[in-house]
Amino acid sequence: MDNVIYEVIETNADIEYCKLIYQTMHRDLAETIMNKAFKVAEFEKDFVVINRNSFDIVSYCFTERTKALRGECQG
């Protein structure tokens, strides 16, 4: 079993690294931290959880502005 490190990162609409918020080996903890950071930022900053080993995005919280810029929607 691989030891995966998950990072919570503040990002922007281009998914560029802005600021590391948290690192953990537990995905659910990373997602909880991301959601809390999104609420604390009053839904005005973008956050992603990435798998540090593969650099894949695991989950994200995007502002309405970012979703519009990226052409994404939530159902």
MMTF fields as JSON, N, C-alpha, C and O atoms, coordinates in Angstrom:
{
  "mmtfVersion": "1.0.0",
  "mmtfProducer": "UNKNOWN",
  "numBonds": 299,
  "numAtoms": 300,
  "numGroups": 75,
  "numChains": 1,
  "numModels": 1,
  "chainsPerModel": [1],
  "groupsPerChain": [75],
  "chainIdList": ["A"],
  "bondAtomList": [4, 2, 8, 6, 12, 10, 16, 14, 20, 18, 24, 22, 28, 26, 32, 30, 36, 34, 40, 38, 44, 42, 48, 46, 52, 50, 56, 54, 60, 58, 64, 62, 68, 66, 72, 70, 76, 74, 80, 78, 84, 82, 88, 86, 92, 90, 96, 94, 100, 98, 104, 102, 108, 106, 112, 110, 116, 114, 120, 118, 124, 122, 128, 126, 132, 130, 136, 134, 140, 138, 144, 142, 148, 146, 152, 150, 156, 154, 160, 158, 164, 162, 168, 166, 172, 170, 176, 174, 180, 178, 184, 182, 188, 186, 192, 190, 196, 194, 200, 198, 204, 202, 208, 206, 212, 210, 216, 214, 220, 218, 224, 222, 228, 226, 232, 230, 236, 234, 240, 238, 244, 242, 248, 246, 252, 250, 256, 254, 260, 258, 264, 262, 268, 266, 272, 270, 276, 274, 280, 278, 284, 282, 288, 286, 292, 290, 296, 294],
  "bondOrderList": [1, 1, 1, 1, 1, 1, 1, 1, 1, 1, 1, 1, 1, 1, 1, 1, 1, 1, 1, 1, 1, 1, 1, 1, 1, 1, 1, 1, 1, 1, 1, 1, 1, 1, 1, 1, 1, 1, 1, 1, 1, 1, 1, 1, 1, 1, 1, 1, 1, 1, 1, 1, 1, 1, 1, 1, 1, 1, 1, 1, 1, 1, 1, 1, 1, 1, 1, 1, 1, 1, 1, 1, 1, 1],
  "groupList": [{"groupName": "MET", "atomNameList": ["N", "CA", "C", "O"], "elementList": ["N", "C", "C", "O"], "formalChargeList": [0, 0, 0, 0], "bondAtomList": [1, 0, 2, 1, 3, 2], "bondOrderList": [1, 1, 2], "singleLetterCode": "M", "chemCompType": "L-PEPTIDE LINKING"}, {"groupName": "ASP", "atomNameList": ["N", "CA", "C", "O"], "elementList": ["N", "C", "C", "O"], "formalChargeList": [0, 0, 0, 0], "bondAtomList": [1, 0, 2, 1, 3, 2], "bondOrderList": [1, 1, 2], "singleLetterCode": "D", "chemCompType": "L-PEPTIDE LINKING"}, {"groupName": "ASN", "atomNameList": ["N", "CA", "C", "O"], "elementList": ["N", "C", "C", "O"], "formalChargeList": [0, 0, 0, 0], "bondAtomList": [1, 0, 2, 1, 3, 2], "bondOrderList": [1, 1, 2], "singleLetterCode": "N", "chemCompType": "L-PEPTIDE LINKING"}, {"groupName": "VAL", "atomNameList": ["N", "CA", "C", "O"], "elementList": ["N", "C", "C", "O"], "formalChargeList": [0, 0, 0, 0], "bondAtomList": [1, 0, 2, 1, 3, 2], "bondOrderList": [1, 1, 2], "singleLetterCode": "V", "chemCompType": "L-PEPTIDE LINKING"}, {"groupName": "ILE", "atomNameList": ["N", "CA", "C", "O"], "elementList": ["N", "C", "C", "O"], "formalChargeList": [0, 0, 0, 0], "bondAtomList": [1, 0, 2, 1, 3, 2], "bondOrderList": [1, 1, 2], "singleLetterCode": "I", "chemCompType": "L-PEPTIDE LINKING"}, {"groupName": "TYR", "atomNameList": ["N", "CA", "C", "O"], "elementList": ["N", "C", "C", "O"], "formalChargeList": [0, 0, 0, 0], "bondAtomList": [1, 0, 2, 1, 3, 2], "bondOrderList": [1, 1, 2], "singleLetterCode": "Y", "chemCompType": "L-PEPTIDE LINKING"}, {"groupName": "GLU", "atomNameList": ["N", "CA", "C", "O"], "elementList": ["N", "C", "C", "O"], "formalChargeList": [0, 0, 0, 0], "bondAtomList": [1, 0, 2, 1, 3, 2], "bondOrderList": [1, 1, 2], "singleLetterCode": "E", "chemCompType": "L-PEPTIDE LINKING"}, {"groupName": "THR", "atomNameList": ["N", "CA", "C", "O"], "elementList": ["N", "C", "C", "O"], "formalChargeList": [0, 0, 0, 0], "bondAtomList": [1, 0, 2, 1, 3, 2], "bondOrderList": [1, 1, 2], "singleLetterCode": "T", "chemCompType": "L-PEPTIDE LINKING"}, {"groupName": "ALA", "atomNameList": ["N", "CA", "C", "O"], "elementList": ["N", "C", "C", "O"], "formalChargeList": [0, 0, 0, 0], "bondAtomList": [1, 0, 2, 1, 3, 2], "bondOrderList": [1, 1, 2], "singleLetterCode": "A", "chemCompType": "L-PEPTIDE LINKING"}, {"groupName": "CYS", "atomNameList": ["N", "CA", "C", "O"], "elementList": ["N", "C", "C", "O"], "formalChargeList": [0, 0, 0, 0], "bondAtomList": [1, 0, 2, 1, 3, 2], "bondOrderList": [1, 1, 2], "singleLetterCode": "C", "chemCompType": "L-PEPTIDE LINKING"}, {"groupName": "LYS", "atomNameList": ["N", "CA", "C", "O"], "elementList": ["N", "C", "C", "O"], "formalChargeList": [0, 0, 0, 0], "bondAtomList": [1, 0, 2, 1, 3, 2], "bondOrderList": [1, 1, 2], "singleLetterCode": "K", "chemCompType": "L-PEPTIDE LINKING"}, {"groupName": "LEU", "atomNameList": ["N", "CA", "C", "O"], "elementList": ["N", "C", "C", "O"], "formalChargeList": [0, 0, 0, 0], "bondAtomList": [1, 0, 2, 1, 3, 2], "bondOrderList": [1, 1, 2], "singleLetterCode": "L", "chemCompType": "L-PEPTIDE LINKING"}, {"groupName": "GLN", "atomNameList": ["N", "CA", "C", "O"], "elementList": ["N", "C", "C", "O"], "formalChargeList": [0, 0, 0, 0], "bondAtomList": [1, 0, 2, 1, 3, 2], "bondOrderList": [1, 1, 2], "singleLetterCode": "Q", "chemCompType": "L-PEPTIDE LINKING"}, {"groupName": "HIS", "atomNameList": ["N", "CA", "C", "O"], "elementList": ["N", "C", "C", "O"], "formalChargeList": [0, 0, 0, 0], "bondAtomList": [1, 0, 2, 1, 3, 2], "bondOrderList": [1, 1, 2], "singleLetterCode": "H", "chemCompType": "L-PEPTIDE LINKING"}, {"groupName": "ARG", "atomNameList": ["N", "CA", "C", "O"], "elementList": ["N", "C", "C", "O"], "formalChargeList": [0, 0, 0, 0], "bondAtomList": [1, 0, 2, 1, 3, 2], "bondOrderList": [1, 1, 2], "singleLetterCode": "R", "chemCompType": "L-PEPTIDE LINKING"}, {"groupName": "PHE", "atomNameList": ["N", "CA", "C", "O"], "elementList": ["N", "C", "C", "O"], "formalChargeList": [0, 0, 0, 0], "bondAtomList": [1, 0, 2, 1, 3, 2], "bondOrderList": [1, 1, 2], "singleLetterCode": "F", "chemCompType": "L-PEPTIDE LINKING"}, {"groupName": "SER", "atomNameList": ["N", "CA", "C", "O"], "elementList": ["N", "C", "C", "O"], "formalChargeList": [0, 0, 0, 0], "bondAtomList": [1, 0, 2, 1, 3, 2], "bondOrderList": [1, 1, 2], "singleLetterCode": "S", "chemCompType": "L-PEPTIDE LINKING"}, {"groupName": "GLY", "atomNameList": ["N", "CA", "C", "O"], "elementList": ["N", "C", "C", "O"], "formalChargeList": [0, 0, 0, 0], "bondAtomList": [1, 0, 2, 1, 3, 2], "bondOrderList": [1, 1, 2], "singleLetterCode": "G", "chemCompType": "PEPTIDE LINKING"}],
  "groupTypeList": [0, 1, 2, 3, 4, 5, 6, 3, 4, 6, 7, 2, 8, 1, 4, 6, 5, 9, 10, 11, 4, 5, 12, 7, 0, 13, 14, 1, 11, 8, 6, 7, 4, 0, 2, 10, 8, 15, 10, 3, 8, 6, 15, 6, 10, 1, 15, 3, 3, 4, 2, 14, 2, 16, 15, 1, 4, 3, 16, 5, 9, 15, 7, 6, 14, 7, 10, 8, 11, 14, 17, 6, 9, 12, 17],
  "groupIdList": [1, 2, 3, 4, 5, 6, 7, 8, 9, 10, 11, 12, 13, 14, 15, 16, 17, 18, 19, 20, 21, 22, 23, 24, 25, 26, 27, 28, 29, 30, 31, 32, 33, 34, 35, 36, 37, 38, 39, 40, 41, 42, 43, 44, 45, 46, 47, 48, 49, 50, 51, 52, 53, 54, 55, 56, 57, 58, 59, 60, 61, 62, 63, 64, 65, 66, 67, 68, 69, 70, 71, 72, 73, 74, 75],
  "secStructList": [7, 7, 7, 7, 7, 3, 3, 3, 3, 3, 3, 7, 6, 6, 7, 7, 7, 7, 3, 3, 3, 3, 3, 3, 1, 7, 2, 2, 2, 2, 2, 2, 2, 2, 2, 2, 2, 2, 2, 2, 6, 6, 6, 7, 1, 3, 3, 3, 3, 3, 3, 6, 6, 6, 7, 7, 3, 3, 3, 3, 3, 7, 7, 2, 2, 2, 2, 2, 2, 2, 6, 7, 7, 7, 7],
  "xCoordList": [0.843, 0.0, 0.884, 1.818, 0.579, 1.346, 0.93, -0.239, 1.891, 1.598, 1.334, 2.261, 0.074, -0.326, -0.395, -0.956, 0.166, 0.055, -0.928, -0.788, -1.907, -2.893, -2.575, -2.297, -2.619, -2.364, -3.595, -4.233, -3.909, -4.959, -4.246, -3.378, -4.635, -3.943, -4.946, -5.994, -4.606, -5.367, -4.894, -3.691, -5.821, -5.489, -6.275, -6.896, -6.242, -7.008, -7.722, -7.697, -8.353, -9.141, -8.294, -8.816, -6.99, -6.088, -5.479, -4.597, -5.944, -5.448, -3.935, -3.193, -3.501, -2.104, -1.929, -2.821, -0.792, -0.471, -0.362, 0.417, -1.139, -1.043, -0.487, 0.425, -1.049, -0.625, -0.967, -2.083, -0.007, -0.252, -0.98, -0.525, -2.106, -2.9, -2.642, -2.526, -2.552, -2.461, -1.962, -2.193, -1.272, -0.842, -1.26, -1.17, -1.718, -2.11, -2.084, -2.032, -2.12, -2.196, -3.633, -3.882, -4.581, -5.987, -6.814, -6.927, -7.386, -8.156, -9.351, -9.607, -10.075, -11.259, -10.898, -11.646, -9.785, -9.33, -8.967, -9.309, -8.279, -7.91, -9.162, -9.21, -10.164, -11.398, -12.147, -12.746, -12.123, -12.753, -12.049, -12.705, -10.729, -9.947, -10.237, -10.405, -10.296, -10.574, -11.939, -12.071, -12.948, -14.298, -14.366, -15.045, -13.674, -13.653, -12.953, -13.432, -11.831, -11.104, -11.97, -11.94, -12.737, -13.628, -14.695, -15.002, -15.255, -16.255, -15.648, -16.24, -14.469, -13.791, -13.483, -13.542, -13.156, -12.872, -14.166, -14.142, -15.295, -16.612, -16.89, -17.514, -16.415, -16.659, -16.068, -16.533, -15.037, -14.428, -13.026, -12.386, -12.541, -11.236, -11.421, -12.329, -10.548, -10.598, -9.62, -8.525, -10.035, -9.194, -9.284, -10.324, -8.184, -8.162, -7.445, -6.608, -7.791, -7.028, -6.337, -6.982, -5.022, -4.28, -3.607, -3.268, -3.429, -2.629, -1.191, -0.819, -0.395, 0.972, 1.845, 2.808, 1.522, 2.329, 2.109, 3.061, 0.841, 0.519, 0.2, 0.127, 0.011, -0.384, -1.772, -2.098, -2.593, -3.972, -4.833, -4.603, -5.825, -6.787, -7.785, -8.393, -7.948, -8.84, -10.227, -11.238, -10.27, -11.532, -11.236, -10.083, -12.29, -12.088, -13.306, -14.418, -13.09, -14.138, -13.801, -12.815, -14.618, -14.411, -15.485, -16.633, -15.111, -16.069, -16.98, -16.669, -18.094, -19.012, -18.308, -18.531, -17.474, -16.73, -15.803, -15.755, -15.079, -14.155, -14.923, -14.512, -16.041, -16.834, -17.316, -17.318, -17.722, -18.171, -17.006, -17.165, -15.847, -14.669, -14.23, -13.795, -14.347, -13.925, -15.036, -14.809, -16.23, -17.345, -17.872, -18.391, -17.743, -18.194, -19.472, -19.741, -20.239, -21.45, -21.61, -21.008, -22.424, -22.711, -24.17, -25.042, -24.432, -25.786, -26.505, -27.665],
  "yCoordList": [-1.181, 0.0, 1.239, 1.35, 2.168, 3.411, 4.365, 4.419, 5.11, 6.172, 7.435, 8.073, 7.793, 8.963, 10.169, 10.092, 11.263, 12.522, 13.393, 13.595, 13.896, 14.801, 16.214, 16.454, 17.146, 18.547, 19.381, 19.218, 20.271, 21.257, 22.53, 23.058, 23.005, 24.148, 25.229, 24.952, 26.472, 27.61, 27.824, 27.819, 28.01, 28.093, 29.231, 30.044, 29.278, 30.282, 29.594, 28.368, 30.385, 29.817, 29.009, 28.139, 29.288, 28.552, 27.335, 26.677, 27.043, 25.927, 26.061, 25.085, 27.261, 27.519, 27.491, 27.898, 27.015, 26.934, 28.344, 29.158, 28.634, 29.931, 29.775, 30.497, 28.813, 28.669, 27.275, 26.791, 26.636, 25.344, 25.601, 26.393, 24.931, 25.103, 23.972, 24.211, 22.723, 21.573, 20.347, 20.206, 19.459, 18.165, 17.073, 17.244, 15.951, 14.82, 13.539, 13.585, 12.414, 11.13, 10.624, 9.498, 11.452, 11.059, 11.947, 13.154, 11.336, 12.096, 12.813, 13.98, 12.114, 12.735, 13.954, 14.932, 13.907, 15.054, 16.216, 17.365, 15.917, 16.958, 17.63, 18.852, 16.831, 17.397, 18.222, 19.242, 17.799, 18.57, 19.911, 20.944, 19.901, 21.142, 22.064, 23.269, 21.509, 22.309, 22.98, 24.175, 22.214, 22.769, 23.856, 24.867, 23.656, 24.673, 25.934, 27.04, 25.782, 26.947, 27.713, 28.943, 26.988, 27.611, 28.445, 29.559, 27.914, 28.65, 29.847, 30.925, 29.674, 30.781, 31.908, 33.083, 31.553, 32.554, 33.124, 33.851, 32.777, 33.244, 32.906, 33.681, 31.738, 31.199, 32.085, 32.058, 32.875, 33.811, 33.409, 34.139, 32.257, 31.731, 30.297, 29.599, 29.864, 28.508, 27.605, 28.026, 26.359, 25.381, 24.044, 23.697, 23.296, 21.938, 21.026, 21.465, 19.749, 18.706, 17.932, 17.452, 17.812, 17.038, 15.838, 15.851, 14.823, 13.664, 14.071, 14.228, 14.24, 14.753, 13.785, 14.208, 12.507, 11.52, 11.609, 11.532, 11.774, 11.777, 13.175, 13.381, 14.126, 15.508, 15.579, 16.566, 14.543, 14.566, 15.349, 15.304, 16.067, 16.75, 15.712, 14.998, 15.636, 14.677, 15.29, 14.64, 16.532, 17.253, 18.746, 19.163, 19.541, 20.986, 21.75, 21.221, 22.985, 23.957, 25.205, 25.888, 25.493, 26.666, 27.707, 27.364, 28.98, 30.062, 30.051, 29.423, 30.741, 30.84, 31.498, 31.109, 32.476, 33.164, 32.195, 32.182, 31.397, 30.432, 29.385, 29.027, 28.902, 27.919, 28.514, 27.832, 29.776, 30.439, 30.596, 30.347, 31.003, 31.162, 29.839, 29.796, 28.764, 27.445, 26.719, 25.64, 27.296, 26.657, 25.425, 24.514, 25.387, 24.242, 24.592, 25.758, 23.583, 23.794, 22.642, 21.582, 22.859, 21.796, 21.422, 22.289, 20.127, 19.649, 19.401, 18.991],
  "zCoordList": [0.0, 0.0, 0.0, 0.795, -0.901, -0.98, 0.12, 0.504, 0.619, 1.563, 0.773, 0.273, 0.663, -0.107, 0.816, 1.909, 0.381, 1.094, 0.324, -0.882, 1.03, 0.442, 0.896, 2.07, -0.046, 0.273, -0.042, -1.082, 0.876, 0.654, 0.205, 0.901, -0.968, -1.564, -1.931, -2.513, -1.579, -2.093, -3.515, -3.78, -4.423, -5.835, -6.492, -5.807, -7.806, -8.549, -9.71, -9.823, -10.566, -11.67, -12.647, -13.343, -12.707, -13.59, -12.897, -13.45, -11.706, -10.888, -10.673, -10.785, -10.369, -10.047, -8.533, -7.789, -8.092, -6.671, -6.102, -6.598, -5.067, -4.386, -2.979, -2.578, -2.225, -0.833, -0.324, -0.517, 0.324, 0.963, 2.279, 3.103, 2.472, 3.68, 4.675, 5.877, 4.164, 5.062, 4.312, 3.111, 5.032, 4.491, 5.46, 6.675, 4.92, 5.752, 4.92, 3.69, 5.596, 4.907, 4.859, 4.428, 5.3, 5.362, 4.439, 4.656, 3.412, 2.423, 3.058, 2.763, 3.925, 4.525, 5.376, 5.401, 6.057, 6.837, 5.914, 6.193, 4.821, 3.857, 3.286, 3.152, 2.955, 2.399, 3.439, 3.099, 4.69, 5.762, 5.944, 6.078, 5.95, 6.083, 4.904, 5.088, 3.694, 2.502, 2.61, 2.345, 2.998, 3.122, 4.186, 4.001, 5.285, 6.342, 5.849, 6.096, 5.158, 4.625, 3.626, 3.589, 2.823, 1.842, 2.563, 2.138, 3.642, 4.416, 5.121, 5.129, 5.717, 6.402, 5.42, 5.783, 4.181, 3.138, 2.545, 1.552, 3.175, 2.742, 1.271, 0.545, 0.856, -0.486, -1.586, -2.725, -1.238, -2.185, -2.63, -3.387, -2.169, -2.588, -3.05, -2.6, -3.956, -4.498, -3.753, -3.38, -3.544, -2.868, -3.587, -4.146, -3.568, -4.101, -3.122, -2.333, -3.189, -2.5, -3.603, -4.534, -3.496, -4.489, -3.834, -2.651, -4.631, -4.249, -4.545, -5.707, -3.52, -3.678, -4.476, -5.117, -4.445, -5.159, -6.666, -7.443, -7.078, -8.515, -9.05, -10.261, -8.144, -8.47, -9.107, -9.767, -8.915, -9.386, -8.406, -7.198, -8.927, -8.077, -7.591, -8.389, -6.286, -5.663, -5.476, -5.742, -5.022, -4.863, -4.855, -4.742, -4.975, -5.053, -4.569, -4.547, -4.187, -3.877, -4.687, -4.409, -5.678, -6.52, -6.25, -5.969, -6.336, -6.218, -7.437, -8.449, -7.338, -8.477, -9.662, -10.809, -9.395, -10.456, -11.189, -12.419, -10.437, -11.029, -11.849, -12.952, -11.296, -12.044, -13.365, -14.39, -13.344, -14.582, -15.556, -16.751, -15.068, -15.928, -16.546, -17.696, -15.775, -16.248, -16.994, -17.54, -17.024, -17.725, -17.018, -17.662, -15.695, -14.921, -14.175, -13.886, -13.874, -13.09, -12.126, -12.295, -11.12, -10.174, -10.322, -10.365, -10.4, -10.572, -9.299, -9.315]
}
